[in-house]
Structures are given as C-alpha cells and as structure tokens.
C-alpha cells in the first residue's frame, strides 16, 4: 500500500482536531504544547491539501465550516481508533482519561446525575467531567458534547438513544392544600382541583398527566391557574407552597414524601413512567472514557431501581 500520510500530515490532523474541540488555535496550542502559529500553519496545510476551508475565522470567534465538521468527525474517530488500538495492545489495565462533556436537564441533573459523579471519579480518577445542567437541547457538533441525558428522547437517525431507566410519575400536593381543597379519590375529581401546569421547553405545549385506570393507560390534560415553563422543579416548589396538585417524577420528590412535606395522591391510578435515555452521536467511535461512563450510569441506575423496588410500599386498593 502506498503511503499517503507522513508524520507532518498526521501531526497537522491532530492539531486540527484539538482546534476543532477547543474552538481556538491558542487553546489547542496550549493543550499540545506548541505555538498558536504552529496550529495555524497545520490547519492551513490541511486546507491547501483538501482544497476547502475548515474554519470560519473572525477577530472574535472561530467555528468549523460544514466541510470542517465532516472532516473533524472522521478524523477524531480515526484518532480515537488509534488510541484504542494502542490501549488494547499495551493492556486493558490502562485507565481511561480525558474530558467528558455531559448535558442533563435540571431534574435529572440535580437528583440523579450529580450525586453519582463523585463515585464515578473515584473509579476513574483520570477523567475530568464538564456537566451542563439545562433544559435546552444542546448541539453535539457545535458545542462538542459527548453525551446528553434526556426524557422522552425523540427518534433521530443521527443519534443513539440508550435507555437507562423508566422514571416513575406521581401526583403530589402539600398537606395544607389537601386540608383546604380535599383529597382527590377519582380521576374525575381533578376537574375540581387546582392542577399546576407545565409547558414543554422544546415545544411550548402543555404536558399531559399520565394514569392507569381499569387496566388501561389514560392521558389527561388537566386545568389550573398556575403554569410553569422551562423547569419542572418550579412546579414542585409551587406544590410545596400549597398551590395545588402536580404530577412529577418520584425521584425528585422522594425526600419530600418521606418527611411529609408532600403527600402522594391518586396512588391507585399510578404506575406510569417516562423513559430516560443517554444520547450520543450515531457512528462515532466512542472513546474508552465515554464507554466507561455509559457503563457506570447503567450500573448505577440498575442499583437505584433495585433499591426502590425493595423499599416500595404495598399498593393500596382503589377507593370505591
């Protein structure tokens, strides 16, 4: 086979990938231990070879062109493959290292993900974690994310969705609200209660409440004078303050239910859940650090699920 890549070209590709990840020649140079000029020359060398522009540069910002994005994805995958080949040859005992960028919604971030991270770092001390807690959908390519955690992940041919758990839903209210408004015993009773609404950040549409009734799944669009958008935790705060009933994920309010700050109602109609998935780009060779994190999350959520099943109280019979 004729040789197509010399040492200089391979080095240029590596510096290009560093610049693509960092969004800066200077940052890439600091990481590689070279000068910004050396990074700039490497990118110019590649652009001349390929006959395309890889970066759009201005005095204030720098970003990959569409051609640059495609070239970056392929080159990064190839470099990761070389690293993995070295690790397999030299021994699997080599610990994964590097940075993982993760996006997670506020609910899962605060109540599931963040408390798990110290344990992951104890197992993989050479990995640095950058966690973005927000309810907006991030752009994997533009923002260089490795993973995202999402509820109700929509089908997308460019992404892999690996389900890690089903998050149970509950209807909750404060003792003060229930004393004032009464205890709902049937789904029809919701019409006479203040039901706190939540609008999905992605669409702005009201989210429905999910129930089981007589062996059938049921979806109800409740009504109320409070509406939250952007962050589900706002609805929980309103419920604690006595504003009304709210359907949310049980793991968010587990402590409040235990200490009596909130009370679960309509338990006989419960049992519904929504899937939680890890998302990552399809076709991208996963670095060992990302694979290690995915395996860790699956392991931990299985442990949490087992613990919740063991501590789950017996299901109450529905009131006539």
C-alpha positions in Angstrom: 0.0 0.0 0.0 1.4 3.4 -1.0 2.0 5.7 2.0 -0.5 8.7 2.0 0.2 10.3 5.4 3.6 11.5 6.6 4.4 12.4 10.1 3.8 16.1 9.5 0.4 15.5 8.0 -0.7 13.2 10.9 0.5 15.9 13.3 -1.5 18.5 11.4 -4.6 16.4 11.7 -4.2 16.0 15.4 -3.7 19.8 15.9 -6.7 20.4 13.7 -8.9 18.1 15.9 -7.6 19.9 19.0 -8.6 23.3 17.5 -12.0 21.9 16.5 -12.6 20.7 20.0 -11.4 23.9 21.7 -12.7 26.4 19.2 -9.4 28.3 19.4 -6.0 28.0 18.0 -4.5 29.3 21.2 -6.3 26.8 23.4 -5.3 24.0 21.0 -1.7 25.2 21.2 -1.7 25.2 25.0 -3.0 21.7 25.1 -0.4 20.4 22.5 2.5 22.4 24.0 3.1 24.3 20.7 2.6 27.8 19.5 -0.7 29.2 18.1 1.3 29.8 14.9 2.1 26.1 14.6 -1.6 25.2 14.9 -2.5 27.9 12.3 0.2 26.5 9.9 -1.1 23.0 10.4 -4.7 24.0 9.6 -3.6 26.0 6.5 -1.6 22.9 5.4 -4.7 20.7 5.6 -6.9 23.3 3.8 -4.5 23.5 1.0 -4.4 19.7 0.7 -8.2 19.4 0.8 -9.0 22.5 -1.2 -11.7 23.6 1.3 -11.9 25.9 4.2 -12.1 24.1 7.5 -12.7 27.1 9.8 -14.6 30.4 9.6 -12.4 32.8 11.5 -13.0 36.4 12.6 -11.4 38.7 15.2 -13.9 37.5 17.8 -14.7 33.9 17.1 -13.8 30.7 15.2 -16.0 27.8 14.1 -15.9 24.8 11.9 -17.4 25.1 8.4 -19.7 22.3 7.3 -16.8 20.6 5.5 -14.7 21.2 8.6 -17.4 19.4 10.8 -17.4 16.4 8.5 -13.6 16.2 8.4 -13.4 16.7 12.1 -15.8 13.8 12.9 -14.0 11.4 10.6 -10.5 12.4 11.8 -11.5 12.4 15.5 -12.9 8.9 15.0 -9.8 7.7 13.3 -7.5 9.1 16.1 -9.7 7.6 18.8 -9.4 4.3 17.0 -5.6 4.5 17.0 -5.6 5.3 20.8 -7.9 2.3 21.4 -5.6 0.1 19.3 -2.6 1.2 21.5 -4.6 0.5 24.7 -5.6 -2.9 23.5 -2.1 -3.9 22.6 -0.4 -2.5 25.7 -3.1 -3.9 28.1 -6.7 -3.2 29.1 -5.5 -2.1 32.6 -4.8 1.4 31.2 -7.2 3.7 32.9 -9.4 5.9 30.7 -8.6 9.6 30.8 -9.6 12.9 29.3 -12.6 15.1 29.5 -16.3 14.1 29.1 -18.8 16.9 28.3 -22.3 15.9 29.5 -25.7 17.8 29.1 -28.5 16.9 31.5 -31.9 18.5 32.4 -32.2 20.2 35.8 -34.4 17.4 37.2 -32.1 14.5 36.4 -29.0 16.6 36.9 -29.7 17.6 40.5 -31.5 14.5 41.7 -29.7 11.7 39.9 -26.6 12.6 37.9 -24.6 15.0 40.1 -24.8 12.8 43.3 -23.4 9.9 41.3 -20.4 11.7 39.9 -18.0 11.5 42.9 -18.3 7.7 42.8 -17.5 7.7 39.1 -14.5 9.9 39.7 -13.3 7.6 42.4 -13.4 4.7 39.9 -11.9 6.8 37.0 -9.8 9.5 38.6 -8.1 10.5 35.3 -11.3 11.6 33.8 -12.4 15.2 34.0 -16.2 15.9 33.9 -17.8 19.0 32.4 -21.5 19.0 33.2 -24.0 21.3 31.6 -27.3 21.5 33.6 -30.0 23.0 31.4 -33.4 22.1 29.9 -32.4 23.2 26.4 -31.3 20.7 23.7 -27.6 21.1 23.0 -25.9 20.8 19.6 -23.4 18.0 19.8 -21.3 19.2 16.9 -21.3 22.9 17.6 -20.8 22.6 21.3 -18.6 19.4 21.4 -20.8 17.4 23.8 -20.1 13.7 24.3 -23.4 12.7 25.9 -26.8 14.1 26.8 -29.4 12.7 29.2 -33.0 13.3 28.0 -36.5 12.3 28.9 -38.7 11.1 26.0 -35.8 11.1 23.5 -37.3 11.6 20.0 -36.3 9.3 17.2 -33.2 10.7 15.4 -31.2 8.7 12.8 -28.1 10.7 13.7 -28.2 9.8 17.4 -28.1 6.7 19.5 -30.6 6.6 22.4 -29.6 4.2 25.2 -32.4 3.9 27.7 -31.1 3.8 31.3 -34.3 3.9 33.3 -38.0 4.4 33.4 -38.8 7.4 35.8 -42.0 6.8 37.8 -44.6 9.5 37.9 -46.6 10.6 41.0 -49.3 13.2 41.8 -48.3 15.2 44.8 -49.7 18.1 47.0 -48.9 19.7 50.3 -50.8 18.7 53.4 -52.0 22.3 53.7 -53.5 22.2 50.2 -55.2 18.9 50.8 -56.7 20.2 54.1 -58.1 23.2 52.2 -59.2 21.5 48.9 -59.9 17.9 50.0 -58.3 14.6 48.9 -59.0 13.6 45.3 -60.1 10.0 45.1 -61.0 9.6 41.4 -59.6 11.0 38.2 -62.8 12.9 37.7 -62.0 14.8 40.9 -59.2 16.6 39.1 -61.7 18.9 37.5 -62.4 20.4 40.9 -58.8 20.9 41.9 -56.0 23.4 41.2 -53.7 21.4 38.9 -50.3 23.0 38.3 -49.4 23.1 34.6 -46.1 22.6 32.9 -45.2 23.5 29.3 -42.5 21.6 27.5 -39.4 23.7 26.8 -38.9 22.2 23.3 -42.4 22.9 22.0 -44.2 25.2 24.5 -47.1 22.8 24.6 -48.8 21.7 27.8 -47.6 18.3 29.1 -50.4 15.8 29.8 -50.8 13.8 33.0 -50.5 10.0 32.7 -52.5 7.4 34.7 -53.6 3.8 34.7 -57.4 3.2 35.0 -59.1 -0.2 34.9 -56.1 -1.8 33.2 -55.8 0.9 30.5 -53.4 3.7 30.1 -55.0 7.1 30.3 -53.8 10.6 29.3 -55.4 13.7 30.9 -54.9 17.4 30.1 -55.6 18.9 33.5 -56.5 22.6 34.1 -55.3 25.2 36.6 -54.3 28.8 37.2 -50.6 28.1 37.6 -48.4 27.4 34.6 -44.6 26.8 34.7 -42.3 26.6 31.7 -38.6 25.7 31.4 -38.0 23.9 34.6 -40.2 21.1 36.2 -38.7 21.9 39.6 -40.8 25.2 39.6 -43.9 23.0 39.7 -42.6 21.1 42.7 -41.8 24.3 44.5 -45.4 25.5 43.9 -46.8 22.2 45.2 -44.8 22.5 48.3 -46.0 26.1 48.8 -49.6 24.8 48.7 -50.6 26.0 45.2 -52.2 22.7 44.1 -51.6 19.2 42.7 -48.7 18.4 40.4 -47.5 15.4 38.5 -43.8 14.9 38.6 -41.1 12.2 38.8 -41.0 10.3 42.0 -37.2 10.5 42.4 -37.5 14.3 42.5 -39.9 14.4 45.5 -38.8 11.2 47.3 -37.4 13.1 50.2 -40.4 15.4 50.4 -42.7 12.4 50.5 -40.7 10.7 53.2 -40.6 13.8 55.5 -44.3 14.7 54.9 -43.6 18.0 53.0 -45.6 16.5 50.2 -48.3 13.7 50.0 -48.8 11.3 47.1 -52.4 11.2 46.0 -54.4 9.0 43.5 -51.9 6.2 44.0 -54.5 3.6 42.8 -54.2 5.2 39.3 -50.4 5.4 39.3 -47.7 3.2 37.8 -46.9 5.3 34.7 -43.4 6.4 33.9 -41.3 8.1 31.2 -38.1 6.8 29.7 -34.7 8.4 30.5 -32.0 7.9 27.8 -28.4 8.6 27.2 -27.9 10.2 23.8 -24.7 10.2 21.7 -23.9 10.7 18.0 -24.5 7.7 15.8 -21.5 6.3 14.0 -18.9 8.0 16.3 -16.3 5.7 17.7 -16.7 6.1 21.5 -13.6 6.8 23.4 -13.0 4.5 26.4 -13.8 7.3 28.8 -17.3 7.7 27.3 -17.9 4.0 27.2 -16.8 3.8 30.9 -19.3 6.5 31.8 -22.2 4.8 29.9 -21.5 1.5 31.7 -21.3 3.3 35.0 -24.7 5.1 34.5 -26.4 1.8 33.5 -24.9 0.0 36.5 -25.9 2.8 39.0 -29.4 3.2 37.7 -29.9 -0.5 38.0 -28.8 -0.3 41.6 -31.1 2.6 42.3 -34.0 0.7 40.6 -33.4 -2.4 42.8 -33.3 -0.3 46.0 -36.5 1.5 45.1 -38.3 -1.8 44.4 -37.2 -3.2 47.7 -38.4 -0.2 49.7 -41.7 0.3 47.7 -44.8 0.0 49.9 -47.7 -2.3 49.1 -50.1 -0.9 46.6 -53.3 0.5 48.1 -56.6 -0.6 46.9 -58.6 2.0 45.0 -61.4 3.6 46.8 -64.9 3.0 45.5 
